[in-house]
Amino acid sequence: MKFLVLSDLHIRHTRGGSIKNNSRGIGAYYVTQKARELGIDATNIDYFLDWPYDLLIDSIRHFFGDEKECLIGYSGSIDASGTEYYRKLTQDLKKDLPQLKVMLGGFREPQGDSTWVDIMLIGRCTNILIDYLQGKDISEYQIFDNPPGYRNPLGVIVDDPVAPIIQKNDFWDSKELMTIETALGCKFNCTFCGYDYRNNKKPKLNNIETVIESMQTAYDIAGITNFFLADDTINEVDNKLELLGEAKRALTFEPDLMSFVRLDIMGAKPHQLDLMQECNLRGHFYGIESLNSNVTKTIKKGGKPERNFDTMRRVKKEFPEAFTYGNFVIGLTGDDKEDIWKHANTIVDEQLLTSAGATTLRLYSNLVNDEIKSELDKDPAKYGYTILDQRTIDWDNIGYQSDNWETDWTNRTDADLLMRDLDKFYAERLESLFTAHEFWSIKTLLPGLPTKDYNSSSMPLLARSQQKMMNKYIHNKSMFLKGK
């Protein structure tokens, strides 16, 4: 058998302009790694939407050659915008490769149909894929028929955390940001959260040897030093930070790390700041959501506002090299406009964060996959929300859309207006325009500038740097696929 997994990296629409994401999907690499362990000839194609179409078709045909068992997969995520392009690609490939089997994976909701998709895997289910590749019966995992779709039981952690071991023929570059996981599962169950494996009281920790091998191999092969830690909450337990500190001490280079961080936990566990400094966790994405104590109790997150402000002040003073981004959700029951602006002015006046921004609350009632429903989605009335209709308001190109809603102090339309005003306020008055994710991607593409210099004026340089990197990758990967 030959197995090929295609991935694309979506566009980041930042407040400084649009750039292509430069952090490849590690799930796709974990899948091919496991396939090779079974003796299958498996590899990846990244940035596939950016390949010249004829070159992509020709390279894939050369890879499969005369193989009788051919499997091609598209590793997607929340953004399903590449699915139609993938359908056209597979239909064209089947003209010369009628035996080709087509797989979809990575999505959280059904995509495609049985006319062109042979199997779809929902969420984390590498174990199901391994059984499928070995010809085993996987019917116990099937949850829908069109296309045949499979997933693991809800909330049960079967997979291991992923820290990929890349190969030379993956053609990574030092200007790419690598993602790893220190653990799977989050012990918290925030009311608005729909992430997999939340409310899991014992996160499954990665193996220290695997983390070290993953990071060191990335550096040795491609010179990669910047890493995103994909854990839902990197500081929910000290073990994760201690693991990263141990890994850093074993590496032959200085890693630069970024992750989701709970600000309120840092306030309750002040020693965590030392652990973050020890492992070089310099990029912090704080999902603060609200600094209103009426809200934090309802969403099961946040703590006391003044302690959060004190934690921001301490990070600024004791860890000045940290890039700190705070995200706020507009539309939470119990909040109010005056309080939102009062706290925003405090953050700006004291420059307590490097950057901050806002998003409007999204509620999803019409989901096939119950696993991604938050407590708010399941019972909005319990939390003070009235669903006005299921009209699509934004996110037109993804697999699911937000409802239109109202609550005690606002509605979806007015919350959007406030969100835009608040987002602009932070963008104009804090040091950086970017989220922590965006900044880590940008500084990886164009290293060495002061933080403020990465704002909109650097976008043309970033675009050129990325295009050069992608062109090099496409050339090298196509030559490899053709056996040259």
N, C-alpha and C positions, 0 to 999 in steps of 0.2 A: 504493500500500500504506500501511496504518496499522499501527504497531507499538507495543504497550504492554507495559512491563515492571513487574511487581509485586515488591515486596520487603517483608520484614518484619524487624524487629529483635528478636532474642530477649531473654528476661528474663535479667538478670544476678542470679544468686543469690549475693549477697555475705555476708560474715560479719556485716555490719551490717543486713541485710535485703535484700529483692528490689526492683530497679528495672528499668525498661525501658532497654535499650541506646539511646543517642542518637548513634551513629556509623553513618550510612547505608552501605550496601554500594556501594563505588565501582565494582565490576565492572559493576553494572547501569547506572550512569551512563556508563561507557565504551562499553557496548554501544549505548545510544541515541544517544550522540554520533557513533559510527561510522555508525549507520544514517542519521542526518540528513545526514552527508557524502555519502551515496548518493542524497539527495533524498527519503528516506522520512520521512513525518510520524511522529515517534517521541517518546515521553515516558515518564516514570516515575510510578508510584504507590508511595509508601512507607507504612509502618505499616499495611498493608492489613488486617491482622487486627483493628485497632482501629477501623476505619471502621464506622459503622452499615451493616448488610448491604444494605438497600434503597437507601441513598445510593450505596454502592459500585457496585451493579448499574446503577443509573440513570446514574451518571456515566460508566461504561465504555460503555454503550449509546450515550449521546450522543456520546462521542468517536469511536466507529467509524461512527455514522450509517449512511449508505447505501453505505459503502465495500465493494467486492467482495473485496478482498484484506485480510483482517484477521488479524493475528498477535498472540497474547498470550503472554507468558512469565512464569515465576516464577523469580526469582533466589534460589536457596537456598544453603545452605552445609552444614557438618557436621550441623547440627540440621535434621532433615527433618520436624519436627512440624507445619508448616503445609501439608504436601502434601495431606492429605485435605480440608482446608478449601478449598484451591485447586481440587481436583477438583470439589467441589460447586459452587463459583463458576462454573467453566467450563461445567459441564453446564447450569446455569441460564441462563448467557449464550447457549448454543447454541440455546435454545428460540426466541430472536429473531434469533440470528446463526448460522445453520447453517453458514455458510462459515468460521467462526472456526477457525484453526489454533492448536494448543496446544503450547507449548514448555516444557521444564524445563532449567534451567542452573545451574551453580555447584556442584552436588553432586560428590562424589568416588566415589560408588557408585551403581549403577542404582536408580531410583525409578519408581514407577508402572508402567503397561503400555500396550500398543497400543490398548486399548479406549478410551482417552481422551487419550493423549499422542502427538502426531504426530512430535516430534523431541526428543531429549535430548542435551545437550552436557555432556561430562565434563571438569572441570578448565578450564584456560586454553586457549581455542580461539576467540578472536574472529575469527581468520582464516577458520575454518570457517563461522562465522555469516555473515560478509560474503559468502562464496561462495554460501551458501544463500539469502541475501536477493537475490542477483543471478541466482538460478536456475541456478547452475553445479552440475556433478556433484560430490558430496562422498563418493561411495561408498568411496573409498580410505581414508577416516578411520573407517569404520564398524567397531565392535567388538562390538556385540550387536544383537539384533533386536526384543526385546520389553521396552520400546519401542525403536524405532530409535535407537541411541546412537552418538555419535561423539566422538573425542578426537584430539589430536595425538600423534605418536610420543613414547614415554616419554623424559623427560629432555631433550628438545630444546626450547630456548627460541625460540618463534616470535613470541609476543606481545611488545609493548613494555610497560615498566613503566607503571603507571597514575597519572596525576595529573589528575583530572577538571576540566573547565572547565564550571562550573555556569552555569545561566541563571536569569533572574528568575522564570520560570514553574516553576522547580523548588521555589521557596518554602522555601529553607533558612533557618535561624534562627541567631542568634549563640550560642544555647544548645546547638548541636549541634557535635559533634567531627568534623572532616573527616579522612579517611584519604587518604594519598598513598603512593606507592612511589618511592624513589630508585633502585632497581635490582631486577632479577629474577635469581634464582639465588643459591645459597649455596655457597661454596667448600669448606665442611666436610661431613663425612658421619658425624655422630654415630650411634653404634650403635643408639640407641633412636628415632631421628628418622624420621618418615614423610612429611615435607613435600616438596612438589613442587620439582624443580630443585635438590635438594641435590647435593653432590659435583660442583658445576659450577665449574671453576677460574677462569672468567672471567665474573663477573656482568655482566649487561647493564645499563649505567648509563642513567638517564633523561636527557633533554635539559634543560639548565639553564633554557632559555627556557620550556619547558613547565611546569617546577616553579614558576618565578616567576609565570607567568600563572595557574596553578591557584590558588596561595595568594593572590595579589593580587586575583583575581576573587572568590574566596570572601569576602575582607574587604570589597571594594567593594560587593558585592551583599547580603551577609548579616551583615557585621560579625564574621565568624569569625576567631578568633586562635589557637585550640587545634587542634593537628594530631597525629594518630597516624601514625607512619611504619611501614608494614606489612612492611618488609623482614625476612627471617628473622633476619638479624644486621646491625645498622646499622653496626657498627664492624669488620667483617671486613677492610675495606680503608679507607684514609684518604680515598679519593676521594669516598665518600658524604658524610662529614662535611664535607669541603672544599666539595662542591657545596652543601650546606645553608648553610654559612657565607657563600658567595657569594650565594645566594638571599636570605638575611636582609639582607645589606647593600643589596640592590636593592629591598627592600620598603618600603612607606611606613608599616609598623606593626611591632610587636615580636611575632613568632610565639612560641608556647610549645609545645615539641615533646616527644613521648614515643615510645619505641621499645624493641624487644628489644636488649639490650646483652650482649656476652660479657665477663664480669668478668675472665676469665683473659687475654683479649687486651689489655684495659686495663692489666693488670699487666705484660704483655710490651712494651706500647707506651705508656709513661707520658704521652707528648705528646698522646695522644688526649683526655685530660681537658681540655686547653686548647682543642682543636677543638670539643668538646662545649659548653664554656662560650661559645665564640664564636658558635655557631649556636643557642643557647638550647635545647639538648637536656637538659631538666631532669627528664624522667620516664624512669627506667631500670627495665626489667624484666630482672633477671638470672636466666637459667635456670641456676642453679648446679648443681642436681641432687644433688650430693654433695660433701662436703669430705674424703672418705676417699681417700687416694692409691691404695688398692687398686682403687677403683672408677673413678677418673678415667682410668686407662690403658685400661680395658676399654671405656668408653663414648666414648673418643677426645675427651674434653672435661674441662676443669677445672683442669689445672695443679697446682702445689703448694699445699696448703691454706694455709700461712703467707703465701705471696705474695698469695693471694686476700684473706686477712684484712688484710694491709698495704694492699691496694688499697682495700678498704672504708674503712679508717681515713683514707686520703688523700682519698677522695671526701668523707667526712664533714667533714674539716678544711678542704679547699680549695674545695669546691662545696656549701656547707651548704644552699643553696636547692634542691638536687636532691632529688626524691622517689625513693627507692631501694627496690625490692621484690626479694626473693630467693625463688625457688621451688626446692623440693627434691622429688626423686622417691624414694619409699619402696619398697624391694623390689629394688634393684639388686644383682646378684651381687657378693659381696666386701665389702659394707657390713656394719655391725652396729649393734645398738641402742645400745650404750654409746657408740660413736663419734658417732652421730647426736645424742645428747643432750649430749655434751661440747661439740660445735661449736655447738649451739643455745644453750647457756648462755653461751658466749663472745660470741655475737652479741647476746644480750639484756643481759648484764652491761655490755658496752661500748656498747650501743645503736648497733651498726654499720650497721643498716639501718632505714629508716623503717617498713618492714613486711616480713613474710615469711610463707610458707605452704608447704603440702605437698600433693602428689598421690600416689596409688598408681600404680605401674607398670601399664600396660595392654599386653596382647599380643593380636594379632589374627591368627588363622590362616585364617579363612574369609572372605577378601576377593576379590571379583571383579576389582577394579582393583589390579594388582600395583604400580602406581606409588606407592601409599601404604603399602606394606609396608616396615617398617624392617628393618635387618639382624637384629634380635632376632626380628621376626615370621617372617622367612624360615627361620631356623635357631635356634630357642630353645635346643635341646640344646647347641649349640656354646658358648652363653654361660651354661650352667649352669641352665637352666630345664626343668622337667618340666610338660607340659600335663596337668592332671588331667581336665578336661573342657571343653566349649565352652558351659557353662552361662552364661547372661546374668546378670551380677552387678549391673550398674548401666547407666545410659544407655539405658533401655528405649525411648525415643522417637526414637532416631537410627538412621541407616542401617547401623551396624555396632556390635558389642558386644565387650567384652573377654573373653578366656578366663580360666578359673580355673587358677592356676599355683602352683608352689612352687620354691624355690631353696635355696641352701646354708644360709641362716639364717632364712628365713621363708617364709610362703605368702601368697596373696592376701588371705585373711580376716584374718590377724594383721597384715599390712601395713596394711590398712584401719584397724584399731584404733590402731596406732601413728601413722598419718597424722592421725587425728582428734585424738589427744592432742597431737601436735606442733603442729598447726594452732591448737588452742586456746591452747597455751602462747605461741606468737608473738602471737596476737591480743590476749591479755591483758597482754602485757609490752612490746610495741613501741608506737611512737607512733600508728600507723594500723592499722585493721582491713582495709584495702583493698589489692588488687593495684594496680599502676601503671595498668593499663587502667581499672579501676573508678574509681580516684581521678581520672584525667583526665576521665572522663565526668561524674563527680559535680561536680568543681569548675567544669566548663563549664556545667552546669545551674544551679549555685548559687555564683557566684564570690565571692571576697573573704574567706573564713573562714580562720582558722588551721587547719593540717592536722588537729590532734587534734579540732577542733570538727566535722569532717565525719563522725565516727563515728555510731553508730546514732540519736542524738537528732535528726539532720538529715533522716532519711528522710521524715517527713511533708511537710516543706518541699520536698524533692526531688520527691516524687510530685506535689504540686500544681503545681510549676513545669513538670514534664514534661507533665502532662495539659493545662495551658493552652497549651503550645507545640504539642502534637499537635492539639488542637482547632482552633487557628488554621490549622495546615497543612491539615487535612482540609477546612475551609471554603474556603480559598483554592484548593486544588487541584481540588475538586469544581466550583467556579465556573469555573475555567479549562477543565476538560474539557467543561463544558456550553456553552462559548463565551460566557460572560457576563463 
